[in-house]
């Protein structure tokens, strides 16, 4: 049982940076897959980045590779997404999510069980 709360969204200009945070309560992330997903109006929810908590296997979508970095703090049981060189197409509601890990890192939204409320990211020109 995990409760997730995101923060750090906001309005930035093209080329700017934001760092999103996700705080977990209920249980430690150890043994979980955790990830960031985003959903823009009229679009399906898509994976941005994910990490296997203990092994540190990572996934990044092609559209954010080289610009976004997923990381975690074991002591604080928190997940982060550093977003640099932001573009208007990055504008979306960003969610953190978690699932109990099994044999591979999962990257599809329907495979995740626990979700935060979302934090809005808007990138203007």
PERAWO-V411285 format. One record per residue. N is the residue number from 1. RES is the residue in one letter. OMEGA is omega in degrees with one decimal (* if undefined). D_FIRST is the distance of its C-alpha to the first C-alpha in Angstrom with 1 decimal. Layout:
n-><N;N>
res-><RES;RES>
omega-><OMEGA;OMEGA>
d_first-><D_FIRST;D_FIRST>
This chain:
n-><1;2;3;4;5;6;7;8;9;10;11;12;13;14;15;16;17;18;19;20;21;22;23;24;25;26;27;28;29;30;31;32;33;34;35;36;37;38;39;40;41;42;43;44;45;46;47;48;49;50;51;52;53;54;55;56;57;58;59;60;61;62;63;64;65;66;67;68;69;70;71;72;73;74;75;76;77;78;79;80;81;82;83;84;85;86;87;88;89;90;91;92;93;94;95;96;97;98;99;100;101;102;103;104;105;106;107;108;109;110;111;112;113;114;115;116;117;118;119;120;121;122;123;124;125>
res-><X;X;X;X;X;X;X;X;X;X;X;X;X;X;X;X;X;X;X;X;X;X;X;X;X;X;X;X;X;X;X;X;X;X;X;X;X;X;X;X;X;X;X;X;X;X;X;X;X;X;X;X;X;X;X;X;X;X;X;X;X;X;X;X;X;X;X;X;X;X;X;X;X;X;X;X;X;X;X;X;X;X;X;X;X;X;X;X;X;X;X;X;X;X;X;X;X;X;X;X;X;X;X;X;X;X;X;X;X;X;X;X;X;X;X;X;X;X;X;X;X;X;X;X;X>
omega-><-175.2;170.9;-174.2;178.0;178.3;172.9;174.3;178.0;179.7;179.3;178.4;175.6;175.5;-178.5;-179.6;-176.5;171.9;170.9;177.5;178.3;176.6;178.9;-178.7;172.7;-179.1;177.1;175.3;179.3;-178.5;-178.0;-178.0;158.2;176.3;-176.3;173.7;177.6;176.9;179.5;176.1;-180.0;179.1;-178.5;174.6;176.0;-176.1;177.2;174.9;180.0;178.7;-179.4;171.5;-163.9;-174.5;-175.2;179.0;170.4;-177.9;174.3;171.6;173.2;-178.5;-175.4;-177.0;179.8;-179.5;-179.7;-177.6;177.1;176.1;179.6;-179.6;176.9;-176.7;-176.5;-178.2;-178.5;-178.0;178.5;-178.1;170.5;175.2;-176.9;179.2;178.1;-174.8;-179.5;177.4;179.5;174.2;-179.0;-177.6;168.2;-176.5;-179.4;163.2;-175.5;-179.2;173.7;174.6;-177.1;172.7;-172.1;178.4;176.3;-178.9;-174.4;-178.9;-175.3;-179.2;179.9;-177.9;-171.4;-174.5;-173.5;169.6;-176.7;-179.5;174.3;-172.6;172.5;177.9;-178.9;-178.1;177.3;*>
d_first-><0.0;3.8;7.0;10.2;13.8;16.9;20.3;23.8;25.1;28.7;32.2;34.1;37.3;37.7;37.5;35.3;32.0;28.6;25.6;22.2;19.3;15.6;13.7;10.1;8.6;5.9;6.4;9.5;10.4;12.5;12.5;11.3;13.6;13.6;16.3;18.4;19.7;22.4;24.1;27.6;29.4;30.5;28.6;25.7;22.5;23.2;21.7;23.3;21.9;19.2;18.7;17.4;16.1;18.1;21.1;21.5;22.6;23.0;23.8;25.8;27.3;31.1;31.6;29.9;30.9;32.9;31.8;28.0;26.2;22.5;21.6;19.0;19.3;17.7;18.8;17.3;14.1;15.6;16.7;20.1;22.5;26.2;28.3;32.0;35.0;33.3;35.0;35.1;33.3;30.2;29.9;26.7;23.4;21.1;17.3;14.8;12.3;10.1;9.8;9.9;13.5;16.3;20.1;20.5;19.2;18.4;20.0;19.9;17.8;17.3;15.6;12.6;9.5;8.1;11.1;12.8;15.8;18.4;21.3;24.9;27.2;30.9;33.6;37.2;40.5>
